[in-house]
Amino acid sequence: MDDALVAYNAGRVDGAAGLRDPQIADDPEVGPDYRIGLLDGRIAAFHLRKELRDLLGADSLFDHPDDPR
């Protein structure tokens, strides 16, 4: 159980950072837990960016950041 939690957490951190470790993802024992964590991390990063866009009142954080609205 501890290995599964460690793999999940590693996947969540990697997903939030936009990374993926293919060696862990392909591991037959902890790979599925890592991939679920990876997906959760990517979803969390998506929600964080959405919250930032909402707070800043921007459609995108990357389109013309210096243009006045």
C-alpha distance (Angstrom), angle and dihedral (degrees) to the residues before:
residue distance angle dihedral
M1 . . .
D2 3.81 . .
D3 3.81 91.5 .
A4 3.79 90.2 52.3
L5 3.80 92.3 51.8
V6 3.81 92.3 46.8
A7 3.82 90.4 49.6
Y8 3.81 91.8 47.3
N9 3.80 91.8 50.2
A10 3.81 91.7 47.3
G11 3.80 89.0 51.3
R12 3.79 92.2 48.9
V13 3.80 92.1 51.1
D14 3.81 91.8 46.0
G15 3.79 91.6 46.9
A16 3.79 92.7 51.7
A17 3.80 89.1 49.7
G18 3.80 92.7 47.8
L19 3.78 93.5 -114.5
R20 3.81 134.1 124.4
D21 3.80 128.9 -163.4
P22 3.82 106.1 -149.8
Q23 3.80 92.9 -166.9
I24 3.81 93.2 59.5
A25 3.82 92.8 37.9
D26 3.81 90.8 55.9
D27 3.81 95.0 46.0
P28 3.82 108.1 118.7
E29 3.81 94.8 -141.4
V30 3.82 106.2 39.4
G31 3.81 100.8 14.9
P32 3.81 95.3 95.0
D33 3.82 91.7 50.7
Y34 3.81 90.8 48.3
R35 3.81 92.1 49.7
I36 3.82 92.2 50.3
G37 3.82 89.3 50.2
L38 3.80 89.1 47.4
L39 3.78 91.0 54.9
D40 3.81 92.4 46.0
G41 3.81 90.1 50.6
R42 3.80 91.9 50.9
I43 3.81 91.0 49.0
A44 3.82 90.8 49.1
A45 3.82 90.8 50.7
F46 3.81 90.3 48.8
H47 3.81 91.2 52.3
L48 3.80 91.4 47.3
R49 3.81 91.5 53.1
K50 3.81 90.1 47.3
E51 3.80 91.1 52.1
L52 3.81 90.1 50.1
R53 3.80 91.3 50.6
D54 3.81 90.1 49.5
L55 3.81 92.8 48.6
L56 3.78 92.4 48.2
G57 3.79 93.6 42.1
A58 3.78 90.6 -126.7
D59 3.79 129.3 142.4
S60 3.79 88.8 -148.1
L61 3.77 134.2 5.7
F62 3.79 91.2 -142.5
D63 3.82 106.8 44.4
H64 3.80 111.3 94.1
P65 3.83 97.0 -31.9
D66 3.83 92.7 -176.2
D67 3.80 97.4 50.2
P68 3.82 113.8 107.5
R69 3.77 116.6 -123.8
